[in-house]
């Protein structure tokens, strides 16, 4: 069963950062789409590795509070991804 993970995407210098909120995992890219795609890949890989250890992706813990505040800011991109 998969679980939704909220994602905030924002520009940081010359790069875009995609930060998951329910788990403290992030990825960067030259575009918002690239950062988001990389985060999706990282989340799937982390979920698979955690499952191999008998753990949950959510054992990583949530992102710090400032990222959650960004999610509510209308000037950034927001997404929801499915955890494997």
N, CA, C and O atoms as a CHARMM CRD file, in Angstrom:
* protein
*
  336
    1    1 UNK  N      0.84800  -1.18800   0.00000 PROA 1      0.00000
    2    1 UNK  CA     0.00000   0.00000   0.00000 PROA 1      0.00000
    3    1 UNK  C      0.88700   1.24300   0.00000 PROA 1      0.00000
    4    1 UNK  O      1.84100   1.33600   0.77200 PROA 1      0.00000
    5    2 UNK  N      0.56800   2.17700  -0.85700 PROA 2      0.00000
    6    2 UNK  CA     1.36700   3.38800  -0.91700 PROA 2      0.00000
    7    2 UNK  C      0.72700   4.48700  -0.08200 PROA 2      0.00000
    8    2 UNK  O     -0.47000   4.46500   0.20300 PROA 2      0.00000
    9    3 UNK  N      1.55000   5.43600   0.29500 PROA 3      0.00000
   10    3 UNK  CA     1.09400   6.55200   1.11100 PROA 3      0.00000
   11    3 UNK  C      1.53500   7.84500   0.44500 PROA 3      0.00000
   12    3 UNK  O      2.63200   7.91200  -0.10900 PROA 3      0.00000
   13    4 UNK  N      0.70400   8.86200   0.49100 PROA 4      0.00000
   14    4 UNK  CA     1.02000  10.13900  -0.13900 PROA 4      0.00000
   15    4 UNK  C      2.12400  10.85700   0.61700 PROA 4      0.00000
   16    4 UNK  O      2.17500  10.84100   1.84700 PROA 4      0.00000
   17    5 UNK  N      3.00300  11.48600  -0.14600 PROA 5      0.00000
   18    5 UNK  CA     4.06700  12.31600   0.40900 PROA 5      0.00000
   19    5 UNK  C      3.97000  13.67400  -0.26800 PROA 5      0.00000
   20    5 UNK  O      4.06600  13.77700  -1.49100 PROA 5      0.00000
   21    6 UNK  N      3.78200  14.69900   0.52400 PROA 6      0.00000
   22    6 UNK  CA     3.73400  16.05200  -0.02000 PROA 6      0.00000
   23    6 UNK  C      5.15400  16.51100  -0.34100 PROA 6      0.00000
   24    6 UNK  O      6.11100  16.16600   0.35400 PROA 6      0.00000
   25    7 UNK  N      5.26400  17.29400  -1.40600 PROA 7      0.00000
   26    7 UNK  CA     6.56800  17.77000  -1.87500 PROA 7      0.00000
   27    7 UNK  C      6.48200  19.25900  -2.14600 PROA 7      0.00000
   28    7 UNK  O      5.50000  19.73700  -2.71400 PROA 7      0.00000
   29    8 UNK  N      7.50300  19.98800  -1.74300 PROA 8      0.00000
   30    8 UNK  CA     7.61900  21.39400  -2.08100 PROA 8      0.00000
   31    8 UNK  C      8.84400  21.53800  -2.97900 PROA 8      0.00000
   32    8 UNK  O      9.89700  20.95700  -2.71300 PROA 8      0.00000
   33    9 UNK  N      8.69000  22.32600  -4.05500 PROA 9      0.00000
   34    9 UNK  CA     9.78500  22.56300  -4.99200 PROA 9      0.00000
   35    9 UNK  C     10.06300  24.06300  -4.99800 PROA 9      0.00000
   36    9 UNK  O      9.15600  24.87300  -5.19000 PROA 9      0.00000
   37   10 UNK  N     11.32400  24.42100  -4.78800 PROA 10     0.00000
   38   10 UNK  CA    11.68100  25.82900  -4.74600 PROA 10     0.00000
   39   10 UNK  C     13.05700  26.04300  -5.36300 PROA 10     0.00000
   40   10 UNK  O     13.85400  25.11200  -5.47600 PROA 10     0.00000
   41   11 UNK  N     13.32000  27.26600  -5.75500 PROA 11     0.00000
   42   11 UNK  CA    14.60600  27.61400  -6.35400 PROA 11     0.00000
   43   11 UNK  C     15.57300  28.00300  -5.24700 PROA 11     0.00000
   44   11 UNK  O     15.22600  28.75100  -4.33300 PROA 11     0.00000
   45   12 UNK  N     16.79700  27.48100  -5.34400 PROA 12     0.00000
   46   12 UNK  CA    17.85100  27.79100  -4.39300 PROA 12     0.00000
   47   12 UNK  C     19.11200  28.08800  -5.19900 PROA 12     0.00000
   48   12 UNK  O     19.80700  27.17000  -5.63600 PROA 12     0.00000
   49   13 UNK  N     19.39700  29.34700  -5.39000 PROA 13     0.00000
   50   13 UNK  CA    20.52600  29.72400  -6.24300 PROA 13     0.00000
   51   13 UNK  C     20.22000  29.38100  -7.68600 PROA 13     0.00000
   52   13 UNK  O     19.18900  29.78700  -8.22300 PROA 13     0.00000
   53   14 UNK  N     21.11900  28.63100  -8.31400 PROA 14     0.00000
   54   14 UNK  CA    20.93600  28.24300  -9.71500 PROA 14     0.00000
   55   14 UNK  C     20.16900  26.93700  -9.87800 PROA 14     0.00000
   56   14 UNK  O     19.88200  26.52000 -11.00000 PROA 14     0.00000
   57   15 UNK  N     19.83800  26.29300  -8.76800 PROA 15     0.00000
   58   15 UNK  CA    19.18700  24.98000  -8.82700 PROA 15     0.00000
   59   15 UNK  C     17.79600  25.02500  -8.22200 PROA 15     0.00000
   60   15 UNK  O     17.44100  25.94700  -7.48800 PROA 15     0.00000
   61   16 UNK  N     17.02600  24.00900  -8.55000 PROA 16     0.00000
   62   16 UNK  CA    15.73000  23.79300  -7.91600 PROA 16     0.00000
   63   16 UNK  C     15.87700  22.64600  -6.92900 PROA 16     0.00000
   64   16 UNK  O     16.62700  21.70000  -7.17200 PROA 16     0.00000
   65   17 UNK  N     15.16600  22.73300  -5.82600 PROA 17     0.00000
   66   17 UNK  CA    15.17800  21.69500  -4.79500 PROA 17     0.00000
   67   17 UNK  C     13.76900  21.15100  -4.64600 PROA 17     0.00000
   68   17 UNK  O     12.81100  21.91600  -4.53300 PROA 17     0.00000
   69   18 UNK  N     13.64200  19.84500  -4.64700 PROA 18     0.00000
   70   18 UNK  CA    12.37700  19.17400  -4.35800 PROA 18     0.00000
   71   18 UNK  C     12.54900  18.50900  -2.99600 PROA 18     0.00000
   72   18 UNK  O     13.38500  17.61900  -2.83800 PROA 18     0.00000
   73   19 UNK  N     11.76800  18.93600  -2.02300 PROA 19     0.00000
   74   19 UNK  CA    11.87700  18.44900  -0.65000 PROA 19     0.00000
   75   19 UNK  C     10.59200  17.73400  -0.25500 PROA 19     0.00000
   76   19 UNK  O      9.50900  18.31600  -0.30400 PROA 19     0.00000
   77   20 UNK  N     10.71700  16.48100   0.13100 PROA 20     0.00000
   78   20 UNK  CA     9.56800  15.74500   0.66700 PROA 20     0.00000
   79   20 UNK  C      9.29300  16.25900   2.07600 PROA 20     0.00000
   80   20 UNK  O     10.21700  16.66900   2.77900 PROA 20     0.00000
   81   21 UNK  N      8.04200  16.23900   2.48800 PROA 21     0.00000
   82   21 UNK  CA     7.69700  16.74400   3.81800 PROA 21     0.00000
   83   21 UNK  C      7.52800  15.63600   4.84700 PROA 21     0.00000
   84   21 UNK  O      7.99400  15.77000   5.97800 PROA 21     0.00000
   85   22 UNK  N      6.87700  14.55500   4.47800 PROA 22     0.00000
   86   22 UNK  CA     6.64100  13.48400   5.44900 PROA 22     0.00000
   87   22 UNK  C      7.91000  12.69200   5.76500 PROA 22     0.00000
   88   22 UNK  O      7.99900  12.04200   6.80700 PROA 22     0.00000
   89   23 UNK  N      8.87700  12.75000   4.87100 PROA 23     0.00000
   90   23 UNK  CA    10.19800  12.14800   5.10200 PROA 23     0.00000
   91   23 UNK  C     11.24800  13.18300   4.70400 PROA 23     0.00000
   92   23 UNK  O     11.07400  13.88900   3.71000 PROA 23     0.00000
   93   24 UNK  N     12.32100  13.27900   5.46000 PROA 24     0.00000
   94   24 UNK  CA    13.34100  14.28700   5.20400 PROA 24     0.00000
   95   24 UNK  C     14.29100  13.80900   4.11000 PROA 24     0.00000
   96   24 UNK  O     15.42200  13.40100   4.37200 PROA 24     0.00000
   97   25 UNK  N     13.79300  13.87400   2.87300 PROA 25     0.00000
   98   25 UNK  CA    14.55000  13.47300   1.69000 PROA 25     0.00000
   99   25 UNK  C     14.36800  14.56900   0.65100 PROA 25     0.00000
  100   25 UNK  O     13.26400  15.08200   0.46500 PROA 25     0.00000
  101   26 UNK  N     15.46400  14.92800  -0.03000 PROA 26     0.00000
  102   26 UNK  CA    15.40600  15.98400  -1.03600 PROA 26     0.00000
  103   26 UNK  C     16.25900  15.61500  -2.23700 PROA 26     0.00000
  104   26 UNK  O     17.09600  14.71500  -2.17000 PROA 26     0.00000
  105   27 UNK  N     16.03400  16.32800  -3.34600 PROA 27     0.00000
  106   27 UNK  CA    16.84300  16.16000  -4.54400 PROA 27     0.00000
  107   27 UNK  C     16.91600  17.50800  -5.25100 PROA 27     0.00000
  108   27 UNK  O     16.04700  18.36200  -5.07400 PROA 27     0.00000
  109   28 UNK  N     17.95800  17.68600  -6.04900 PROA 28     0.00000
  110   28 UNK  CA    18.15900  18.93100  -6.78600 PROA 28     0.00000
  111   28 UNK  C     18.13600  18.67000  -8.28400 PROA 28     0.00000
  112   28 UNK  O     18.35100  17.54700  -8.74100 PROA 28     0.00000
  113   29 UNK  N     17.86900  19.73100  -9.03500 PROA 29     0.00000
  114   29 UNK  CA    17.92500  19.64200 -10.48900 PROA 29     0.00000
  115   29 UNK  C     18.03300  21.02600 -11.09000 PROA 29     0.00000
  116   29 UNK  O     17.83700  22.03200 -10.40800 PROA 29     0.00000
  117   30 UNK  N     18.34600  21.06800 -12.37500 PROA 30     0.00000
  118   30 UNK  CA    18.46600  22.34900 -13.07100 PROA 30     0.00000
  119   30 UNK  C     17.10200  22.97600 -13.34200 PROA 30     0.00000
  120   30 UNK  O     17.00100  24.18600 -13.54900 PROA 30     0.00000
  121   31 UNK  N     16.05500  22.15400 -13.34000 PROA 31     0.00000
  122   31 UNK  CA    14.67900  22.63600 -13.50200 PROA 31     0.00000
  123   31 UNK  C     13.83600  22.04500 -12.37600 PROA 31     0.00000
  124   31 UNK  O     14.24500  21.09200 -11.71300 PROA 31     0.00000
  125   32 UNK  N     12.66800  22.61700 -12.17300 PROA 32     0.00000
  126   32 UNK  CA    11.75900  22.08400 -11.15700 PROA 32     0.00000
  127   32 UNK  C     11.35900  20.65300 -11.50400 PROA 32     0.00000
  128   32 UNK  O     11.25700  19.80000 -10.62200 PROA 32     0.00000
  129   33 UNK  N     11.13700  20.39600 -12.77600 PROA 33     0.00000
  130   33 UNK  CA    10.74000  19.05700 -13.22000 PROA 33     0.00000
  131   33 UNK  C     11.85100  18.03700 -12.97300 PROA 33     0.00000
  132   33 UNK  O     11.58100  16.91100 -12.55700 PROA 33     0.00000
  133   34 UNK  N     13.09800  18.43300 -13.23000 PROA 34     0.00000
  134   34 UNK  CA    14.22600  17.53100 -12.99900 PROA 34     0.00000
  135   34 UNK  C     14.39100  17.23200 -11.51300 PROA 34     0.00000
  136   34 UNK  O     14.64000  16.08700 -11.13600 PROA 34     0.00000
  137   35 UNK  N     14.25700  18.24200 -10.67300 PROA 35     0.00000
  138   35 UNK  CA    14.36400  18.03700  -9.23400 PROA 35     0.00000
  139   35 UNK  C     13.26800  17.09800  -8.74600 PROA 35     0.00000
  140   35 UNK  O     13.52100  16.21000  -7.93200 PROA 35     0.00000
  141   36 UNK  N     12.05900  17.29500  -9.23900 PROA 36     0.00000
  142   36 UNK  CA    10.92700  16.45400  -8.85400 PROA 36     0.00000
  143   36 UNK  C     11.13200  15.00700  -9.30000 PROA 36     0.00000
  144   36 UNK  O     10.87600  14.07500  -8.53800 PROA 36     0.00000
  145   37 UNK  N     11.59300  14.82700 -10.52900 PROA 37     0.00000
  146   37 UNK  CA    11.83700  13.46800 -11.05000 PROA 37     0.00000
  147   37 UNK  C     12.94400  12.77700 -10.25200 PROA 37     0.00000
  148   37 UNK  O     12.84600  11.58700  -9.95200 PROA 37     0.00000
  149   38 UNK  N     13.98100  13.51300  -9.91400 PROA 38     0.00000
  150   38 UNK  CA    15.07100  12.93300  -9.11800 PROA 38     0.00000
  151   38 UNK  C     14.58400  12.55500  -7.71900 PROA 38     0.00000
  152   38 UNK  O     14.96200  11.51200  -7.18500 PROA 38     0.00000
  153   39 UNK  N     13.74600  13.40700  -7.13300 PROA 39     0.00000
  154   39 UNK  CA    13.21400  13.08400  -5.80700 PROA 39     0.00000
  155   39 UNK  C     12.37200  11.81700  -5.87300 PROA 39     0.00000
  156   39 UNK  O     12.46800  10.96200  -4.99200 PROA 39     0.00000
  157   40 UNK  N     11.56000  11.68900  -6.89300 PROA 40     0.00000
  158   40 UNK  CA    10.73800  10.49000  -7.05900 PROA 40     0.00000
  159   40 UNK  C     11.62600   9.24400  -7.09300 PROA 40     0.00000
  160   40 UNK  O     11.30900   8.23500  -6.46400 PROA 40     0.00000
  161   41 UNK  N     12.73100   9.31800  -7.82500 PROA 41     0.00000
  162   41 UNK  CA    13.68000   8.20200  -7.91900 PROA 41     0.00000
  163   41 UNK  C     14.31600   7.91700  -6.56000 PROA 41     0.00000
  164   41 UNK  O     14.42200   6.76100  -6.15000 PROA 41     0.00000
  165   42 UNK  N     14.73400   8.96600  -5.86900 PROA 42     0.00000
  166   42 UNK  CA    15.36500   8.79900  -4.55500 PROA 42     0.00000
  167   42 UNK  C     14.37700   8.18700  -3.55700 PROA 42     0.00000
  168   42 UNK  O     14.74400   7.30000  -2.78600 PROA 42     0.00000
  169   43 UNK  N     13.13800   8.65300  -3.57100 PROA 43     0.00000
  170   43 UNK  CA    12.14200   8.10800  -2.64400 PROA 43     0.00000
  171   43 UNK  C     11.90600   6.62400  -2.90200 PROA 43     0.00000
  172   43 UNK  O     11.80800   5.84000  -1.95800 PROA 43     0.00000
  173   44 UNK  N     11.81500   6.23800  -4.15400 PROA 44     0.00000
  174   44 UNK  CA    11.61500   4.81800  -4.48400 PROA 44     0.00000
  175   44 UNK  C     12.81200   3.97600  -4.04100 PROA 44     0.00000
  176   44 UNK  O     12.64600   2.88000  -3.50500 PROA 44     0.00000
  177   45 UNK  N     14.01200   4.49500  -4.27100 PROA 45     0.00000
  178   45 UNK  CA    15.21800   3.76500  -3.87200 PROA 45     0.00000
  179   45 UNK  C     15.30100   3.64000  -2.35700 PROA 45     0.00000
  180   45 UNK  O     15.58200   2.56100  -1.83600 PROA 45     0.00000
  181   46 UNK  N     15.06000   4.73300  -1.65200 PROA 46     0.00000
  182   46 UNK  CA    15.09200   4.70900  -0.18400 PROA 46     0.00000
  183   46 UNK  C     14.02800   3.75200   0.35700 PROA 46     0.00000
  184   46 UNK  O     14.29400   2.99500   1.29000 PROA 46     0.00000
  185   47 UNK  N     12.83000   3.78300  -0.22300 PROA 47     0.00000
  186   47 UNK  CA    11.75300   2.89700   0.23500 PROA 47     0.00000
  187   47 UNK  C     12.13800   1.43500   0.04800 PROA 47     0.00000
  188   47 UNK  O     11.88000   0.60400   0.91900 PROA 47     0.00000
  189   48 UNK  N     12.75300   1.12400  -1.08100 PROA 48     0.00000
  190   48 UNK  CA    13.18100  -0.25200  -1.35700 PROA 48     0.00000
  191   48 UNK  C     14.27000  -0.69300  -0.37400 PROA 48     0.00000
  192   48 UNK  O     14.21400  -1.79700   0.16700 PROA 48     0.00000
  193   49 UNK  N     15.25500   0.17300  -0.14700 PROA 49     0.00000
  194   49 UNK  CA    16.33600  -0.16400   0.78200 PROA 49     0.00000
  195   49 UNK  C     15.82200  -0.31600   2.21000 PROA 49     0.00000
  196   49 UNK  O     16.24200  -1.22200   2.93000 PROA 49     0.00000
  197   50 UNK  N     14.92200   0.56100   2.61800 PROA 50     0.00000
  198   50 UNK  CA    14.35700   0.46200   3.97000 PROA 50     0.00000
  199   50 UNK  C     13.55300  -0.82800   4.11100 PROA 50     0.00000
  200   50 UNK  O     13.62900  -1.49700   5.14200 PROA 50     0.00000
  201   51 UNK  N     12.78500  -1.17800   3.08400 PROA 51     0.00000
  202   51 UNK  CA    11.99000  -2.41400   3.12100 PROA 51     0.00000
  203   51 UNK  C     12.90300  -3.62800   3.22800 PROA 51     0.00000
  204   51 UNK  O     12.58100  -4.58600   3.93000 PROA 51     0.00000
  205   52 UNK  N     14.04100  -3.59600   2.53600 PROA 52     0.00000
  206   52 UNK  CA    14.99700  -4.70200   2.62000 PROA 52     0.00000
  207   52 UNK  C     15.53400  -4.86900   4.03800 PROA 52     0.00000
  208   52 UNK  O     15.92600  -5.96700   4.43400 PROA 52     0.00000
  209   53 UNK  N     15.55000  -3.77900   4.80100 PROA 53     0.00000
  210   53 UNK  CA    16.00400  -3.80600   6.19400 PROA 53     0.00000
  211   53 UNK  C     14.84900  -4.04700   7.16900 PROA 53     0.00000
  212   53 UNK  O     15.04600  -4.05300   8.38400 PROA 53     0.00000
  213   54 UNK  N     13.64600  -4.24700   6.62800 PROA 54     0.00000
  214   54 UNK  CA    12.48200  -4.47000   7.47300 PROA 54     0.00000
  215   54 UNK  C     11.96800  -3.19600   8.11800 PROA 54     0.00000
  216   54 UNK  O     11.29800  -3.24000   9.15000 PROA 54     0.00000
  217   55 UNK  N     12.28000  -2.07100   7.51200 PROA 55     0.00000
  218   55 UNK  CA    11.86500  -0.77700   8.05200 PROA 55     0.00000
  219   55 UNK  C     10.96800  -0.05900   7.05900 PROA 55     0.00000
  220   55 UNK  O     10.79900  -0.50800   5.92600 PROA 55     0.00000
  221   56 UNK  N     10.40200   1.04200   7.48100 PROA 56     0.00000
  222   56 UNK  CA     9.53800   1.86400   6.64000 PROA 56     0.00000
  223   56 UNK  C     10.28000   3.12100   6.20300 PROA 56     0.00000
  224   56 UNK  O     11.13600   3.63100   6.92700 PROA 56     0.00000
  225   57 UNK  N      9.95300   3.60600   5.03700 PROA 57     0.00000
  226   57 UNK  CA    10.50300   4.87200   4.56500 PROA 57     0.00000
  227   57 UNK  C     10.23300   5.97800   5.58200 PROA 57     0.00000
  228   57 UNK  O     11.03900   6.89400   5.74100 PROA 57     0.00000
  229   58 UNK  N      9.10800   5.88700   6.25800 PROA 58     0.00000
  230   58 UNK  CA     8.71000   6.92400   7.19800 PROA 58     0.00000
  231   58 UNK  C      9.49700   6.87700   8.50000 PROA 58     0.00000
  232   58 UNK  O      9.34700   7.75900   9.34500 PROA 58     0.00000
  233   59 UNK  N     10.33700   5.85500   8.67200 PROA 59     0.00000
  234   59 UNK  CA    11.23300   5.81800   9.82000 PROA 59     0.00000
  235   59 UNK  C     12.28200   6.92700   9.73500 PROA 59     0.00000
  236   59 UNK  O     12.90100   7.27300  10.74100 PROA 59     0.00000
  237   60 UNK  N     12.48300   7.47800   8.55400 PROA 60     0.00000
  238   60 UNK  CA    13.44400   8.57400   8.37700 PROA 60     0.00000
  239   60 UNK  C     13.00900   9.79700   9.17600 PROA 60     0.00000
  240   60 UNK  O     13.84400  10.53900   9.69100 PROA 60     0.00000
  241   61 UNK  N     11.71400  10.00000   9.27400 PROA 61     0.00000
  242   61 UNK  CA    11.19900  11.16200   9.99300 PROA 61     0.00000
  243   61 UNK  C     10.89500  12.30600   9.04200 PROA 61     0.00000
  244   61 UNK  O     11.36300  12.31200   7.90400 PROA 61     0.00000
  245   62 UNK  N     10.11800  13.26900   9.50000 PROA 62     0.00000
  246   62 UNK  CA     9.67600  14.36800   8.64000 PROA 62     0.00000
  247   62 UNK  C     10.76400  15.40900   8.40500 PROA 62     0.00000
  248   62 UNK  O     11.74900  15.49000   9.13800 PROA 62     0.00000
  249   63 UNK  N     10.55400  16.19500   7.36600 PROA 63     0.00000
  250   63 UNK  CA    11.43500  17.32800   7.07600 PROA 63     0.00000
  251   63 UNK  C     11.27400  18.37700   8.17700 PROA 63     0.00000
  252   63 UNK  O     10.24400  18.41300   8.85000 PROA 63     0.00000
  253   64 UNK  N     12.27300  19.22200   8.36300 PROA 64     0.00000
  254   64 UNK  CA    12.17200  20.29900   9.35200 PROA 64     0.00000
  255   64 UNK  C     10.98900  21.23800   9.07100 PROA 64     0.00000
  256   64 UNK  O     10.54000  21.36900   7.93200 PROA 64     0.00000
  257   65 UNK  N     10.50900  21.87200  10.11200 PROA 65     0.00000
  258   65 UNK  CA     9.32700  22.74300  10.04700 PROA 65     0.00000
  259   65 UNK  C      9.38800  23.82400   8.97400 PROA 65     0.00000
  260   65 UNK  O      8.35900  24.09000   8.35100 PROA 65     0.00000
  261   66 UNK  N     10.53300  24.46700   8.71700 PROA 66     0.00000
  262   66 UNK  CA    10.53100  25.51600   7.68700 PROA 66     0.00000
  263   66 UNK  C     10.08300  25.02100   6.30500 PROA 66     0.00000
  264   66 UNK  O      9.50600  25.79100   5.53700 PROA 66     0.00000
  265   67 UNK  N     10.34100  23.75200   5.98200 PROA 67     0.00000
  266   67 UNK  CA     9.89500  23.21400   4.70000 PROA 67     0.00000
  267   67 UNK  C      8.37900  23.04500   4.67700 PROA 67     0.00000
  268   67 UNK  O      7.74600  23.22700   3.63700 PROA 67     0.00000
  269   68 UNK  N      7.80100  22.69800   5.81800 PROA 68     0.00000
  270   68 UNK  CA     6.34500  22.58300   5.90400 PROA 68     0.00000
  271   68 UNK  C      5.70300  23.96000   5.70400 PROA 68     0.00000
  272   68 UNK  O      4.65200  24.07100   5.07200 PROA 68     0.00000
  273   69 UNK  N      6.33100  24.99700   6.23700 PROA 69     0.00000
  274   69 UNK  CA     5.81700  26.35600   6.05700 PROA 69     0.00000
  275   69 UNK  C      5.87100  26.75000   4.58100 PROA 69     0.00000
  276   69 UNK  O      4.96900  27.43000   4.09000 PROA 69     0.00000
  277   70 UNK  N      6.91800  26.33100   3.87200 PROA 70     0.00000
  278   70 UNK  CA     7.01300  26.62700   2.43800 PROA 70     0.00000
  279   70 UNK  C      5.86300  26.01400   1.65900 PROA 70     0.00000
  280   70 UNK  O      5.41100  26.58700   0.66800 PROA 70     0.00000
  281   71 UNK  N      5.38700  24.86000   2.09400 PROA 71     0.00000
  282   71 UNK  CA     4.30800  24.17100   1.38800 PROA 71     0.00000
  283   71 UNK  C      3.05200  25.03700   1.32500 PROA 71     0.00000
  284   71 UNK  O      2.28300  24.95900   0.36700 PROA 71     0.00000
  285   72 UNK  N      2.85600  25.85100   2.34200 PROA 72     0.00000
  286   72 UNK  CA     1.67600  26.71100   2.39900 PROA 72     0.00000
  287   72 UNK  C      1.87000  28.03100   1.66200 PROA 72     0.00000
  288   72 UNK  O      0.93500  28.82600   1.56600 PROA 72     0.00000
  289   73 UNK  N      3.07700  28.27500   1.13600 PROA 73     0.00000
  290   73 UNK  CA     3.38500  29.50200   0.42000 PROA 73     0.00000
  291   73 UNK  C      2.99500  29.31700  -1.04700 PROA 73     0.00000
  292   73 UNK  O      3.46300  28.38200  -1.69600 PROA 73     0.00000
  293   74 UNK  N      2.16600  30.17500  -1.56200 PROA 74     0.00000
  294   74 UNK  CA     1.66000  30.01200  -2.92100 PROA 74     0.00000
  295   74 UNK  C      2.69100  30.31600  -4.00500 PROA 74     0.00000
  296   74 UNK  O      2.40300  30.10700  -5.18400 PROA 74     0.00000
  297   75 UNK  N      3.87200  30.79800  -3.65500 PROA 75     0.00000
  298   75 UNK  CA     4.87300  31.12200  -4.66500 PROA 75     0.00000
  299   75 UNK  C      5.78100  29.94300  -4.99600 PROA 75     0.00000
  300   75 UNK  O      6.66300  30.06300  -5.84700 PROA 75     0.00000
  301   76 UNK  N      5.57600  28.81200  -4.33700 PROA 76     0.00000
  302   76 UNK  CA     6.37500  27.63000  -4.63000 PROA 76     0.00000
  303   76 UNK  C      5.48600  26.55500  -5.23800 PROA 76     0.00000
  304   76 UNK  O      4.26100  26.60300  -5.12100 PROA 76     0.00000
  305   77 UNK  N      6.10900  25.60100  -5.88000 PROA 77     0.00000
  306   77 UNK  CA     5.37700  24.48800  -6.47600 PROA 77     0.00000
  307   77 UNK  C      5.12200  23.42900  -5.40600 PROA 77     0.00000
  308   77 UNK  O      5.97800  23.16400  -4.56100 PROA 77     0.00000
  309   78 UNK  N      3.93300  22.82800  -5.45300 PROA 78     0.00000
  310   78 UNK  CA     3.57500  21.77000  -4.50700 PROA 78     0.00000
  311   78 UNK  C      3.13900  20.55400  -5.29000 PROA 78     0.00000
  312   78 UNK  O      2.50300  20.68000  -6.33700 PROA 78     0.00000
  313   79 UNK  N      3.47800  19.37000  -4.79000 PROA 79     0.00000
  314   79 UNK  CA     3.07900  18.11100  -5.40800 PROA 79     0.00000
  315   79 UNK  C      2.74000  17.10500  -4.32900 PROA 79     0.00000
  316   79 UNK  O      3.01400  17.31000  -3.14700 PROA 79     0.00000
  317   80 UNK  N      2.14600  16.02800  -4.76000 PROA 80     0.00000
  318   80 UNK  CA     1.95600  14.86900  -3.90100 PROA 80     0.00000
  319   80 UNK  C      2.46000  13.66300  -4.66500 PROA 80     0.00000
  320   80 UNK  O      2.02900  13.41000  -5.79100 PROA 80     0.00000
  321   81 UNK  N      3.37400  12.91300  -4.05800 PROA 81     0.00000
  322   81 UNK  CA     3.91400  11.69000  -4.65300 PROA 81     0.00000
  323   81 UNK  C      3.44500  10.50800  -3.83700 PROA 81     0.00000
  324   81 UNK  O      3.03400  10.66600  -2.68700 PROA 81     0.00000
  325   82 UNK  N      3.50200   9.34500  -4.41200 PROA 82     0.00000
  326   82 UNK  CA     3.11200   8.14100  -3.71000 PROA 82     0.00000
  327   82 UNK  C      4.36200   7.38400  -3.27000 PROA 82     0.00000
  328   82 UNK  O      5.24000   7.10300  -4.08600 PROA 82     0.00000
  329   83 UNK  N      4.44300   7.06000  -2.00500 PROA 83     0.00000
  330   83 UNK  CA     5.53400   6.24400  -1.49400 PROA 83     0.00000
  331   83 UNK  C      5.22700   4.80600  -1.86500 PROA 83     0.00000
  332   83 UNK  O      4.08800   4.35100  -1.75600 PROA 83     0.00000
  333   84 UNK  N      6.25100   4.10100  -2.30100 PROA 84     0.00000
  334   84 UNK  CA     6.06200   2.70700  -2.70700 PROA 84     0.00000
  335   84 UNK  C      5.80900   1.82800  -1.51700 PROA 84     0.00000
  336   84 UNK  O      5.62600   0.62000  -1.67000 PROA 84     0.00000
